[in-house]
Amino acid sequence: MKCLTPDECVAMTDAVNRRARQRRAFWTRQLHQWHWISSALSLVGMLLFAITGITLNNAARIEATPVVTRAQAELPAPLLTTLQENRPLPAGVTAWLADALDVDAKSATRTVEWSTDDAYLSLPQPGGDAWLSIDRMTGAVEYEHTSRGAIAYLNDLHKGRHTGAAWSWFLDLFSVACVLFCLTGLFLLHLHGRHRPATWPVVGAGFVIPLLLALFLIH
């Protein structure tokens, strides 16, 4: 649509500029909203992963003294007869283990290794390991648990090692929140970058520095 008079041209230009400012204001509000929401959701997780990134990178310098706990018990004869080779532990046996030794043996990931003499159960967990053995003849139960401390526990959370399905889902959702946080931050930099000349050189440095390190200093 063409303007017929100078006043109409000015009015049309003002209207176009007003709509442009409204669109910019709308997207700025949206980006700020999603930026703070994603930052709030990922704040604790980002702190955890940043700190454990340091501990993992310097794992050889951080001393840890494993604490080993051992326990013995005897499986009651009625429960011993319920053990079936190449099958998961019966519910009665897992309930008894939980009560007698405070051992969670009912998880679907707990695969029993059967031999002619015993049933062996590996019980890996964040920050440590454990195993349990049941003598198939006598019912003697041996249990050993090794804890490597809080730092090892947090490092395994970082890696998702032996953490289960719930933590795996959290890692995926946390990663999505981090991606949103970074992308909305990038668009906000685009909106405000014209008033901050150092914006894009700094962003470029954040890309170039790790790229150069990866190309020339990683062997």
Protein Blocks (a to p, Z undefined) as FASTA:
>chain_A
ZZfbfklmmmmmmmmmmmmmmmmmmmmmmmmmmmmmmmmmmmmmmmmmmmmmmmmmmmmm
mccddddddddddddfklmmmpcghiacdfklmmmmmmmnopafkbfklccdddfkbccd
ddddehiacdddddfklopacdddddebjklmmmmmmnopanbjmlmmmmmmmmmmmmmm
mmmmmmmmmmmmmmmmklmmmmmmmmmmmmmmmmmmcZZ
